[in-house]
Amino acid sequence: REHDIINDLQGDLDHLTHARSLLSQVYYRQNMYVMSAQYCDAQDLTKYLGPVIAVTGLSSFLGFMAASSLLANMDQLRNLTSLVAGFLGIMATTITALRNAAKFDVKAETFRGAAGQYRLLATRLEERMRTHRMLIADKENWAKPSVREAEIDNFNKFFENNYRIVLTAQSEMKYFPPGAVVSKWKSAKKLLPNEIDQPEVDRSKQLLLLKQHYPSVV
């Protein structure tokens, strides 16, 4: 009889394996979107926003200088200063137009929003898996067929709904993370779940749960 219970419990733990698979996908996309947002912010700052601020500031300074009394008696230098200030103003306008075309700031905000959605989804998954493990750990209550069937049915419905949430979130994404950069992140294993705030339910923990409840069999 105890062997049958072990087989049933292992089957129940398989639900956690499927849940872990979904949670790993959520962690992966959450990390990818967080790093994509940071990448787009850095690109926007270094290529567009920073230069626009510097060029605009310099243009304004030269404009004030050309109009000041310092160059009142230096017509040639004043005209040259005004010309340079105007050229820098055109450069600032051009860089701003390129920034609007590249949309790094818009992409960063989109990726941040997606990362937040996936983080909320991961939190719900973690809590649901934790609740499922607690029910399995209660051997007396879990041995009741009605309890087992109701929990497994609710568990399956929960994850089916969350799979749909993932599909919806992906279908609403207007931008894609840069492929070459994502490949580098994957090679460096930066997209994998971290052990601090992204815990996973792995096979070793499932076996440990079996050993704790049925040490004479496992």
Protein Blocks (a to p, Z undefined) as FASTA:
>chain_A
ZZmmmmmmmmmmmmmmmmmmmmmmmmmmmmmmmmmmmmmmmmmmmmmmmmmmmmmmmmmm
mmmmmmmmklmmmmklmmmmmmmmmmmmmmmmmmmmmmmmnommmmmmmmmmmmmmmmmm
mmmmmmmmmmmmmmmmmmmlmmpmklmmmmmmmmmmmmmmmmmmmmmmmmmpmbdcdfkl
mmmmmmnopmbccfklmccddfklmmmmmmmmmmmlZZ
